Amino acid sequence: MPLHRIQPPFLKAGDEVAIVSPSFSVDQIKIETAAKLLENWGLKVRFGRNVFRESGPFAGTDRQRISDLQEMTNNRKIKAVFCSRGGYGLLRIIDKIDFTSLRKYPKWYIGFSDVTVLHLWLNALYGLVTVHGEMPVNYYNPAKTAETLTSLHDALFGPGSNISWTGRSLHANTVSGELIGGNISLIYSLIGTPADPDTKGKILFIEEVGEYLYRLDRMLLSLKLAGKFKGLKALLVGGFRDIEETAKPWRKTTYDLIKDIVSEYHYPVFFNFPAGHIEDNRSFYSGKTARIDVEGRKFFLSYP
């Protein structure tokens, strides 16, 4: 039986929020600068005790990262938890965190990339709506669009982050359904776990960065064989950056691969959605019902 969806209250000035580092280590100056932006939004910012630690590529040991995420999850004063950056690390610790308090005291969790693990875990096991959006390490990246931060603010403070964009599509049509997804390699890594995403009847978002075409093809095929592309309401394709050819070129594009994968299905496929490892990384709700409207090559995502 599907879980009842729980959306945390919108943030307001004076709310206390936390920044934690559950994945790779971070540049302290970038994160402290990002905290000033959140303070300018009227928020009070707390750092996890281990947010700036280093242990190999990670922001501290597994135990230290677990401790920070658990502490901020348990703290009822904290209304939102920002993951400082992605990389890798959440899969190592996600099953060690007790999130049961969120059913009674929900809060926002924000991030993307490696944070896909956290989104899908909380969506699937706790019914919590989360924010797939930009992370503090990139708040002052000059390459980022103004809409990147505007959409994050609107998603957290209300009225919500509606998104319009122009792009390619297949079988374009107005559609609505629960929106879930994230980075392909992390969706792939959750197959067979307690958070193995149930995609049937949903809008599935995918994005990727820094993979060879053949690896991308392998993950897409694995997801297809696992039934993840069957019975979708729609497929929403975000940024695919730095996708590399092999020494002997395949001479295919990401568009070609995805088109081949879904060729037997007849649901809408929307490309060029502005989210992922790209300059225009808009925020959207993961685990919430969304609607996509169509006007020619222009598309509009909203929340009915």
Secondary structure, DSSP 8 states (H G I E B T S, - for coil): -----B------TT-EEEEE-SSB---HHHHHHHHHHHHHTT-EEEE-TTTT--BTTBSS-HHHHHHHHHHHHH-TTEEEEEE---SS-HHHHGGG---GGGGTS--EEEE-GGGHHHHHHHHHHH-B-EEE---GGGTT-TTS-HHHHHHHHHHHHSS---EEEE--EES---EEEEEEEEEHHHHHHTTTSTT----TTEEEEEEEES-BHHHHHHHHHHHHHTTTTTT-SEEEEEEEES-B--SS-----HHHHHHHHTTT--S-EE---S-SSSSS---EEETEEEEEEEETTEEEEE--
